[in-house]
Amino acid sequence: MKLVVGLGNPGIEYQFTPHNLGFLVIDRLAQRCGVDVNSRRCQAATGKARIAGHEVLLAKPETYMNLSGLSVRKLVEDLDLSLADGLIVVYDELDLPFGSTRIRQRGGTAGHNGVESLVGSLGSDEFIRIRLGIQPDHPVRDGAKYVLAQFKKSQLEAVDDLVERGADAVETILKDGLGPAMNRFNQRPKTEQE
């Protein structure tokens, strides 16, 4: 069993905000697999799926972003998972350019409260991360306000592409392994000038 967690905040008011990209990726994977993510388990909305021959539990913690680790730790213990290859976490990353995707095997938190909660609750940073870039092309004065603001209509197509790439990244990790997935997704997106 693999656990794929998308980080976000429950509630309609947060649904289409940068901080909820993890939830949107889980919803996209569920849609692709024809499953619902509405079973309550360990303070998360969950759904069982089969992806690339693996049994997968898709999960959206309902403890709000800053306490995500509480739910994820319970799920990891409940499923008796190895962190290094059993847990994949998808989340937004303000330090990465908008639309970019990065996969990492471990690492720091870059000040992301949800990831800090995970590392603190799990006592380890040894889990696979799929980081989805949300940094705009202008300076952000208030990061907290930015990540909780609704996407603009003009961004929705780019957001949909990013969610699609996030779901593709999860599937690639499960199908081909971490190395090939990193080779495919950790490339800098081409700009129109290139």
C-alpha positions in Angstrom: 0.0 0.0 0.0 1.2 3.5 -0.9 -0.1 6.7 0.7 -0.5 9.8 -1.5 -1.3 12.9 0.5 -2.3 16.3 -0.9 -1.9 19.2 1.5 -4.6 21.8 1.7 -7.4 23.3 3.8 -10.9 21.9 4.0 -13.8 24.2 3.1 -15.2 25.7 0.0 -13.6 29.1 0.7 -10.1 27.5 0.3 -10.9 25.2 -2.6 -9.3 27.2 -5.5 -6.4 28.8 -3.7 -2.7 28.2 -4.2 -2.4 26.5 -0.8 -4.9 23.8 -2.0 -3.0 22.5 -5.0 -2.3 19.3 -3.1 -6.0 18.7 -2.6 -6.7 19.5 -6.3 -4.1 16.9 -7.4 -5.7 14.3 -5.2 -9.1 15.1 -6.7 -7.6 14.8 -10.2 -6.1 11.4 -9.4 -9.4 10.2 -7.9 -11.2 11.4 -11.1 -8.8 9.5 -13.3 -9.3 6.3 -11.2 -13.0 6.7 -10.9 -13.0 6.8 -7.1 -14.4 9.1 -4.5 -12.3 10.6 -1.7 -15.0 10.9 0.9 -14.2 8.1 3.4 -13.2 9.5 6.8 -10.1 7.9 8.2 -7.5 9.3 10.6 -8.9 12.9 10.3 -8.6 12.8 6.5 -10.9 12.4 3.6 -9.6 9.3 1.8 -10.3 7.0 -1.1 -8.7 3.7 -2.2 -7.4 3.5 -5.8 -5.2 1.3 -7.9 -2.5 3.2 -9.8 0.2 1.6 -11.9 -0.4 -1.8 -10.2 -0.2 -0.4 -6.7 -2.9 -0.2 -4.0 -3.0 3.5 -3.1 -4.8 5.4 -0.4 -5.4 9.0 -1.6 -5.8 11.4 1.3 -6.7 15.0 2.0 -6.0 15.8 5.7 -8.9 17.7 7.3 -6.8 19.1 10.2 -6.0 22.3 8.2 -2.6 22.9 6.6 -0.7 23.9 9.7 -1.6 20.6 11.5 -1.4 18.3 8.5 1.2 16.1 10.3 -1.3 15.0 12.9 -3.5 13.2 10.3 -0.6 12.0 8.2 1.2 10.4 11.2 -2.0 8.5 12.1 -2.4 7.3 8.5 1.2 6.2 8.2 0.9 4.3 11.5 -2.5 2.8 10.6 -1.1 1.6 7.2 2.3 0.6 8.8 4.2 2.3 6.0 7.8 2.9 5.3 8.2 6.6 5.0 11.0 6.6 2.3 9.0 4.7 -0.3 5.5 4.5 1.1 4.5 8.2 1.4 4.2 10.7 -1.4 3.2 14.3 -0.4 2.0 16.9 -3.0 1.9 20.6 -2.0 2.3 24.2 -3.2 5.8 25.8 -3.1 6.1 29.6 -3.0 9.9 29.3 -3.6 9.3 27.8 -7.1 8.2 29.7 -10.2 4.5 29.4 -11.0 3.8 26.3 -13.1 7.0 24.4 -12.3 7.2 21.0 -10.7 9.9 19.5 -8.5 10.2 16.0 -7.0 12.5 15.4 -4.0 13.2 12.4 -2.0 13.8 14.3 1.3 14.7 17.8 2.4 13.9 20.9 4.3 10.5 22.6 4.7 11.3 26.0 3.0 9.1 27.5 5.7 6.0 25.7 4.4 3.8 25.2 7.6 2.2 22.0 6.3 5.5 20.4 5.6 6.9 21.6 8.9 4.0 19.9 10.6 4.7 16.6 8.7 8.4 16.6 9.5 7.6 17.4 13.2 4.9 14.8 13.5 6.7 12.1 11.6 10.1 12.8 13.2 11.6 12.5 9.7 12.0 14.3 6.4 12.4 11.0 4.5 9.4 11.1 2.3 8.8 11.8 -1.4 7.6 15.3 -2.1 6.0 16.7 -5.3 6.3 20.5 -5.1 4.1 22.6 -7.3 5.4 26.1 -8.0 3.1 29.0 -7.2 5.6 32.0 -7.1 4.1 34.8 -9.3 6.3 37.0 -11.6 6.0 39.9 -9.1 7.2 40.2 -5.5 4.9 38.9 -2.8 4.6 41.1 0.2 2.4 38.9 2.3 3.0 35.2 1.5 0.2 34.0 3.9 -2.4 36.3 2.2 -1.2 35.2 -1.3 -1.4 31.4 -0.7 -5.0 31.8 0.7 -6.3 34.1 -2.0 -8.5 32.7 -4.8 -6.9 32.1 -8.2 -7.7 34.7 -10.8 -9.8 33.6 -13.8 -6.8 34.3 -16.0 -4.7 31.8 -14.0 -7.2 28.9 -14.2 -5.8 27.3 -17.4 -2.3 27.4 -16.0 -3.5 26.0 -12.7 -5.3 23.1 -14.5 -2.0 22.3 -16.3 -0.1 22.3 -13.0 -2.7 20.0 -11.4 -2.4 17.7 -14.4 1.4 17.7 -14.1 1.1 16.9 -10.3 -1.1 14.0 -11.0 1.2 12.8 -13.8 4.2 13.0 -11.4 2.4 10.8 -8.9 1.6 8.2 -11.5 5.1 8.3 -12.9 6.7 7.7 -9.5 4.4 4.7 -9.0 4.9 3.3 -12.5 8.6 4.0 -13.2 10.2 4.9 -9.9 11.6 8.0 -8.3 14.7 8.4 -10.5 12.9 8.4 -13.8 10.2 10.7 -12.4 12.7 13.2 -11.2 14.5 13.2 -14.6 11.2 13.9 -16.3 9.6 16.5 -14.0 12.6 18.3 -12.5 13.4 20.2 -15.7 12.9 23.9 -15.9 9.7 24.7 -17.8 10.5 26.4 -21.2 9.5 30.0 -21.6 8.1 31.4 -24.8 11.4 33.1 -25.5 13.3 29.8 -25.6 
